Amino acid sequence: MNTPAFLFWKCEYYGKIVFEINTAEISEMKMNNKYLISWHDSAKNTGGTKAKDDVEFFLRNQGYNIIDTPHNKYLKMLYVIFVLPLVCLRIRKGVIYVQFPTGIPFQMKMIIFFIKHFSGAELAYIIHDIETLRIWNDGNDHPESEQTEMSFLKEADGIVSLNHKMTDWLIEKGIKAPITDMKIWDYNNPKPLTDSREYKKSIVFAGNLGKSTFLKKWDLETPIDVYGPNAADKYPSNVSYKGVLAAEELPGALVQSFGLVWDGNSMDTCTGNYGSYLRINDPHKVSLYLSSGLPIIIWSEAALADIVRDEKLGITVDSLKDIDRALSEVKVDDYQKMCSNVQNIAKLMRKGYFLKNATDELNKLMNRQEY
């Protein structure tokens, strides 16, 4: 039953729930002036949904007030137009975090407007994706979309960027707000960490298989297990498709020796929009692997290749064709040291360490009001 009258009634009902806050709750909100807008994406079994859910989980645990929005797409629109401005009027100082991007452009525009003009708080982004780099970097002109995205980014009073390469790009594009680097995604992973892993020279890949067409060309001696939606009708014999698992189930299936981070249609290098995007993006699958205690194999030109090399969390390769040789050169003792290093960073990820550091530092840099 989604008639307009019913939806408006639900919005009115929802609004009453939002505003019927007792005195104790109001006092608590005044004592803690840190907020996060919770936006419920519709996609399931995707890294994007999991990443946003984890940000909310960790910030909630750190004492942030969560501004919850409806799940229904029509109620979301009504909420943004009619309820959010009233919520913002109640917030007279502090910082409101928005996960970027959120919703469709019109909704994002309204969210920015009401935070900037109705509240007394700073607007801060936690960046998940920059579409100008992810999907519009295809050699075609997308001036309106790119200009809209950049205008949104320039409205921020502070930004949590994914890594220093993304930060450099934002500064080059004229972003003047303070920026901090998260370095790597945290990951809420309830599965117990295993104390040790046997080195089997095996690989797993988890992700959207529709854009991972390099798997159709997998002609290595090393076999690979594959999880994810949009699988091809047929893969080479040493590619074993294992189906689609929910985000909470996937860590328990990662019993291989390494998790692979790669994108595009080539075995030689990462190609296309998504492959090139690895140079500036932090793929959430990296944190899935590491938080599960799994060392990784990653493209040597990826943004996260530096932390893999520096912290000895796995192997970097120029080409997938280097994997057979690279795995043959890894000694059992070397692999166990990798696993130990991965365990250490996994424990930090499971606590929300990297997000906390980035948001705490950003709050200090904005430094206009007490948080």
C-alpha positions in Angstrom: 0.0 0.0 0.0 2.0 3.0 -1.3 -0.7 5.5 -2.1 0.4 9.2 -1.6 -2.0 9.6 1.3 -0.7 6.6 3.0 2.9 7.7 2.5 2.2 11.2 3.8 0.5 9.7 6.9 3.6 7.5 7.4 5.9 10.4 7.1 3.8 12.4 9.6 3.8 9.4 12.0 7.6 9.0 11.5 8.1 12.7 12.1 6.3 12.5 15.4 8.5 9.7 16.5 11.6 11.7 15.6 10.5 14.7 17.5 9.0 13.1 20.6 12.4 13.0 22.3 12.3 13.0 26.1 14.3 15.4 28.3 17.1 12.9 29.0 17.7 12.3 25.4 17.8 16.0 24.6 20.4 16.5 27.4 22.5 13.7 26.0 22.4 15.1 22.5 23.5 18.5 23.8 26.4 16.9 25.7 27.6 15.0 22.6 27.5 17.2 19.5 28.6 14.5 17.0 26.1 13.2 14.5 25.9 10.8 11.5 23.1 10.7 9.0 22.1 7.0 8.5 21.1 6.3 4.9 19.7 2.9 4.1 20.9 1.8 0.6 18.7 -0.9 -1.1 21.5 -3.0 -2.5 22.2 -6.3 -0.7 25.3 -8.5 -0.5 27.5 -5.6 -1.7 30.7 -4.1 -0.3 29.1 -0.6 -0.6 26.2 -1.5 1.7 28.5 -3.2 4.2 30.9 -0.3 4.3 28.2 2.2 5.1 26.7 -0.1 7.7 30.1 -0.5 9.4 30.7 3.2 9.5 27.4 3.6 11.3 28.2 0.7 13.6 31.6 2.1 14.7 30.5 5.7 15.0 27.5 4.7 17.1 29.8 2.8 19.4 32.0 5.9 19.7 29.0 7.8 20.9 27.8 9.6 17.8 24.1 10.5 17.6 22.5 8.6 14.6 20.0 10.6 12.5 18.0 7.7 11.1 16.2 7.9 7.8 13.4 5.6 6.5 14.1 2.6 4.3 11.3 3.2 1.8 12.5 5.3 -1.2 9.3 7.5 -1.2 9.6 8.1 2.6 13.2 9.0 2.2 12.3 11.7 -0.2 9.5 13.0 2.1 11.9 12.8 5.1 14.6 14.8 3.4 12.2 17.5 2.4 9.9 17.8 5.4 11.6 16.1 8.4 15.3 16.7 8.1 15.1 20.5 8.2 13.3 20.2 11.5 16.0 17.8 12.8 18.7 20.3 11.7 17.0 23.1 13.5 17.5 21.2 16.8 21.3 20.9 16.2 22.9 24.2 17.1 26.6 23.2 17.1 28.9 20.3 16.5 29.5 18.2 13.4 27.1 16.2 11.2 28.8 13.5 9.1 27.4 12.3 5.8 28.6 9.3 3.9 29.5 10.4 0.4 27.7 9.9 -1.9 24.3 9.6 -0.3 21.0 9.1 -2.2 20.3 10.7 -5.6 21.8 14.2 -6.4 18.5 16.0 -5.4 18.5 14.3 -2.0 22.2 15.0 -1.5 21.6 18.7 -2.4 18.8 19.0 0.1 20.8 17.3 2.8 23.7 19.7 2.3 21.4 22.7 2.2 19.6 21.9 5.4 22.8 21.1 7.3 24.5 24.3 6.1 21.5 26.6 6.5 19.3 25.2 9.2 21.7 23.7 11.7 24.6 25.3 13.5 26.9 22.3 12.9 29.7 21.7 10.5 29.2 19.4 7.5 31.7 16.6 7.1 31.9 13.8 4.6 33.2 10.3 4.9 34.1 9.4 1.3 33.2 6.0 -0.1 33.3 6.8 -3.8 34.1 9.6 -6.1 32.0 8.9 -9.2 34.0 11.3 -11.4 36.9 8.8 -11.0 34.9 5.6 -10.7 32.4 5.6 -13.5 32.7 8.9 -15.4 36.4 8.5 -16.2 35.6 6.7 -19.5 36.9 9.2 -22.0 33.4 10.7 -22.6 32.2 14.1 -21.4 30.0 14.1 -18.3 30.3 17.8 -17.4 27.0 18.2 -15.6 27.5 15.2 -13.4 31.1 16.0 -12.6 30.3 19.6 -11.8 27.5 18.6 -9.5 29.7 16.1 -7.6 32.5 18.7 -7.3 30.0 21.3 -6.1 28.9 18.9 -3.3 32.5 18.2 -2.3 33.3 21.9 -2.1 30.4 22.4 0.4 32.1 20.3 3.1 33.6 21.9 6.2 35.8 18.8 6.5 36.4 15.5 4.7 37.6 12.0 5.6 39.4 10.8 2.5 40.3 7.2 1.9 44.1 7.7 1.4 46.8 10.2 0.7 46.4 9.8 -3.1 42.7 10.6 -3.0 43.5 13.6 -0.7 46.1 14.9 -3.2 43.4 14.6 -6.0 40.9 16.5 -3.9 43.4 19.3 -3.2 44.3 19.5 -6.9 40.5 19.9 -7.6 40.4 23.0 -5.3 38.9 21.5 -2.1 39.9 24.0 0.7 38.3 22.2 3.7 40.6 20.2 6.0 41.1 16.6 5.0 42.2 13.5 6.9 43.1 10.1 5.5 41.4 6.9 6.8 44.2 4.9 5.2 42.2 1.7 5.1 38.5 0.7 5.8 37.6 -0.8 9.2 35.5 -3.9 9.0 33.0 -5.2 11.5 33.8 -8.9 11.4 32.4 -11.1 14.2 34.0 -14.3 12.9 36.8 -15.6 15.2 40.3 -15.0 13.9 42.2 -18.3 13.4 45.6 -18.5 15.2 47.3 -20.0 12.1 46.8 -20.7 8.5 48.3 -23.5 6.4 50.1 -22.3 3.3 48.3 -24.0 0.4 49.2 -21.5 -2.4 45.5 -21.0 -2.9 43.7 -17.8 -3.8 40.1 -16.4 -3.3 38.4 -13.5 -5.1 35.2 -11.9 -3.8 33.4 -9.1 -5.6 31.1 -8.0 -8.4 32.1 -10.5 -11.0 30.3 -8.6 -13.8 33.2 -6.1 -13.8 35.9 -8.7 -13.1 36.2 -10.1 -16.5 39.9 -11.0 -16.1 38.6 -14.2 -14.5 37.5 -15.4 -17.9 41.2 -15.4 -19.0 42.6 -17.1 -15.9 45.2 -19.5 -17.4 47.5 -19.8 -14.4 48.6 -23.0 -12.6 47.3 -21.5 -9.4 43.5 -22.2 -8.9 41.2 -19.5 -7.6 37.9 -19.7 -5.7 35.4 -17.0 -6.7 32.4 -15.5 -4.8 30.0 -12.8 -5.9 27.1 -11.8 -8.1 26.9 -11.5 -11.9 29.1 -14.5 -12.6 29.9 -15.4 -16.2 28.2 -18.4 -17.8 31.6 -20.2 -18.1 35.1 -19.9 -16.5 38.4 -21.7 -17.1 38.7 -25.0 -15.4 40.9 -23.7 -12.6 38.3 -21.0 -11.6 35.8 -22.4 -9.1 32.7 -20.3 -8.7 31.3 -20.7 -5.2 28.2 -18.5 -5.4 27.0 -15.5 -3.5 27.2 -15.2 0.2 25.9 -12.5 2.5 28.5 -10.1 4.0 28.2 -11.7 7.4 28.8 -15.2 6.0 31.6 -14.5 3.6 34.5 -14.3 6.2 33.8 -17.8 7.3 34.4 -19.1 3.7 37.9 -17.4 3.3 40.0 -20.5 4.1 42.5 -19.9 1.2 46.0 -18.6 1.5 45.6 -15.2 -0.2 42.7 -12.9 -1.2 43.1 -11.2 -4.6 42.5 -7.5 -5.3 42.3 -6.9 -9.0 39.9 -5.3 -11.5 39.3 -4.9 -15.2 39.5 -7.3 -18.2 43.2 -7.9 -18.4 45.6 -10.4 -16.8 48.5 -8.0 -17.5 47.5 -4.9 -15.6 44.4 -3.4 -14.1 42.5 -1.7 -17.0 39.4 0.3 -17.7 37.5 2.7 -15.3 37.4 0.3 -12.4 41.0 -0.9 -12.9 42.3 2.7 -13.0 40.2 3.5 -9.9 42.3 1.2 -7.8 45.0 3.8 -8.0 43.0 6.1 -5.8 40.4 3.9 -4.1 40.4 1.7 -1.0 38.4 -1.4 -2.2 36.3 -2.8 0.7 37.3 -6.3 -0.2 40.8 -5.5 1.1 39.4 -5.1 4.6 37.2 -8.1 4.2 40.3 -10.2 3.5 42.5 -8.6 6.1 39.9 -8.6 8.9 39.4 -12.3 8.3 43.1 -12.9 8.8 43.9 -13.4 5.1 47.0 -11.9 3.4 46.4 -10.3 0.1 47.7 -10.2 -3.5 47.2 -6.7 -5.0 48.2 -4.8 -8.1 51.5 -2.9 -7.5 50.1 0.4 -8.7 47.0 0.3 -6.4 46.7 3.0 -3.7 46.7 0.3 -1.0 49.8 -1.4 -2.4 52.0 0.9 -0.2 50.4 -0.3 3.1 50.7 -4.0 1.9 54.4 -3.5 1.2 55.2 -1.4 4.3 53.3 -3.6 6.8 54.1 -6.9 5.0 50.5 -7.9 4.6 50.9 -9.8 1.4 52.3 -9.6 -2.1 52.2 -6.9 -4.8 52.3 -7.9 -8.5 52.6 -6.0 -11.7 50.6 -8.7 -13.6 48.5 -11.6 -12.7 50.9 -13.7 -14.7 53.5 -13.1 -11.9 51.4 -15.0 -9.3 52.6 -18.5 -10.0 56.2 -17.5 -9.6 55.5 -15.2 -6.6 53.7 -17.9 -4.7 56.4 -20.4 -5.4 58.9 -18.0 -3.8 57.0 -17.6 -0.6 58.4 -19.7 2.2 56.2 -21.1 4.9 58.0 -18.9 7.6 57.4 -15.8 5.5 53.8 -16.7 5.1 53.3 -17.1 8.8 54.9 -13.7 9.4 52.5 -12.2 6.9 49.6 -13.9 8.8 50.8 -12.5 12.1 51.0 -9.0 10.6 47.5 -9.4 9.2 46.2 -10.5 12.5 47.5 -7.3 14.1 45.8 -5.0 11.6 42.6 -7.2 11.7 42.3 -6.5 15.4 42.5 -2.8 14.8 40.0 -2.9 12.0 37.5 -4.8 14.1 37.5 -2.0 16.7 37.0 0.8 14.2 40.5 2.1 14.8 41.2 3.8 11.5 37.8 5.5 11.2 38.1 6.8 14.8 41.6 8.2 14.2 40.4 10.0 11.0 37.2 11.5 12.5 38.9 12.5 15.7 41.7 14.2 13.8 39.2 15.9 11.5 37.1 17.2 14.4 40.2 18.8 15.8 41.2 20.3 12.5 37.8 21.9 12.0 38.2 23.1 15.6 35.5 25.7 15.4 33.2 24.3 18.0 33.5 21.8 20.8 32.7 18.2 19.8 
